[in-house]
């Protein structure tokens, strides 16, 4: 990997993090307060590095910008029904891809890598493209490890079990192995056990 290559990657990560640092929503972790999407992006990168340290540069970029400036397109701007949810998710994917593309262009990436990152962020060819599916595994792992406990505390158990079952169906067999190895709090472990038993 060349010095220029390293510098370009580092510049992209820095700009992604700067963009997410503007998140007005904050989250506490390990005794510190973080902009919510900055913390999410860092957790995504950490998870990918842990499960697939040899991941491609494009995938490493994609996991870092997968939610970039997500707060700019809030859920409540769309109808609060299933079609509205899908409209919101599709708009987000396009928004994230466009913003990431501009940043990658600014730091000197070529169109082929930019296009690849955008395809990953938009989850194109999910279940057919191994890297897109690996991104989906990482998304699910981060949810289970960091966000399931709080989610479970705020919703009825049957709803949480349903969400975990849907999450599980999105993952590969390898993703399932990684998920089962997570050190979850007892309450979250119980939810996962009930979801898999169902």
N, C-alpha and C positions, 0 to 999 in steps of 0.2 A: 504494500500500500504506500503510495507516494506521499511526500509531505504535503503537497498541494491537495491531494485527495483527503488527507486527514484534516487539514485546515478547513476545507470546504464542508465536510461532514460536521465538524465542530461548530462552524458558523451557522449551519442550518439548525442544529439542535439549540444553539443559543437563541436564535431568532424565534424558533417555535416556543421556547420557554419564556421569552420576553412577551410574546403575544398572549400566552396563557397567564402570565403574571398579572395582567390587568383584570382578571376575573374578580368581580365584586363579591362573589360568594367565597366564604372561607371554610376551611375544615381543620380540625385539630388532629395532630398526629405526633406521637412521641414527644409530647410536651411543647410543641410548636404549632403556630397557626400558618396555614398555607393557602394561597389562592386554590380553589377547588380543582380547576382543570390543570393547573401546574402539577399538583400532587398526583392527580390521575395519570398524567403523561409520564411522570417519573416512575410511578408504579408499573405502568405498561412496559417501559424500557427495562426495569429491573426484572420483571417477570420473564420477558423474552430472553434476556441475558442468562437467566437462571436455567431455563428449560432448553434453549437452543443458542448457546453462545456463538455458534458458527453461522448465525443467521446472516442473510445477505444485507448489503448496505441499504437497498431499497426498502426491505422489510423493517429494518431498524429505524429508518426515517418514518415509515408509515405508522409504526406503533406510537411514535412520539407525537405525531400530529393528528392522531385519529379523532380527537375531540377538540381540535384547536378552535378557540373562541366560541365554544358551543353555546354559551349563555346569550349570544347575540340573536339567536333564533329560539325563543322560548316555546315550550310545548303549548302554552295557553293561547298562542297566536293562531292555532289551528283548531278545527272542530274536535271536541272532546269525545270522539268515538273512534272505532277501529280504523275507518278510512282516513280520518284526520291524523291519527297516530302515524300511519304509513306515509301520508303526505309530509308530515314533519320530519320523519326519518330520512325520506328521500331528499328533501330540501337540505337537511344537514349534511348528508354525504356529499352533495354537489358543492355546498359552501366550503366544507373542510378541504375538499380536493382543489378547489379554485384558489383558496388562500394559501394552502401548502405549495401549490404550483408556483405562485408568485414569489414566495419566499425562496424556493429552490432555484428559481431562475435568477433571483437577485444575488445569490451566493455563487452562481456559476455552474449549476448543473445543466447537463445536456437534456434535450427533449426526450430521449428514450428513458432516462432514469426518472425524469419528472412524470412522464406518462405512466411508468410502472408504479410509482408511489401513488399516483392518483387512482389507478385501477385498484390497488390494494385498499386504499382508504374507502373506496366506494364498494368494496367487496364484490367486484366483478368476478364472475365464474366461480362463485362459492361452491364448494364440494367438488369442483373440477380442477381448480388451481391449488396445489399443495400449500403455497405461501399464503394465499387468501384464507385457506382453512386453518393454517397455523395462527394467523392473526386472530381468527375467530376463537380458537382455543385460548389464546392469551387474554382476549377480552373476557371470556367466561371465567378463566382462572382468577383474574383480578377482581371480578365481581364476587366470586365465591370467597376469596380470601379477605377482601377489605370491606365489601359493602353488604354482603349477606347478613351479618349479625345485626347491623342497624336496621336494615330493611325488615328483617324478621321481627324486630321489636316494635315495629310500627304498623304491622298488618296482620290480619287473621292467619292462623297457621295454614289453613287450606289454600289460601292465596299464595303463601310463600312456597308451599310444597309444589304447587302448580308451576310457579316461576322456575324453581330448581329443576323440575322435570323438563321444562322447555329448554332451559340452559343446557342440560345434559344431552338432549337430542341434537344440539348444535355442534357438539364436540366429537372429536375423533376418539378411537380407542386409546391412542397415546395420551390425548387430553384427559380422558377418564383416569388413566393411571396417575398423571400429574395431580389431578384434582383430589384423588383419594389419599395422596401423600401430604396434602396441605395440613398444617397444624391449626385446625379451626377450634374456636371455643366450643365447649360441650353442647351448648344450645344449638349452635349451627351444625355441629356434627349430627345431632339428633334429627334436625330438619332434613339433612342430606340423606340420612339412613331411611327416614320415612318416605322421602321422595323416590329413592331407588327401590324400596320395597313395593311401592305402588305401581 
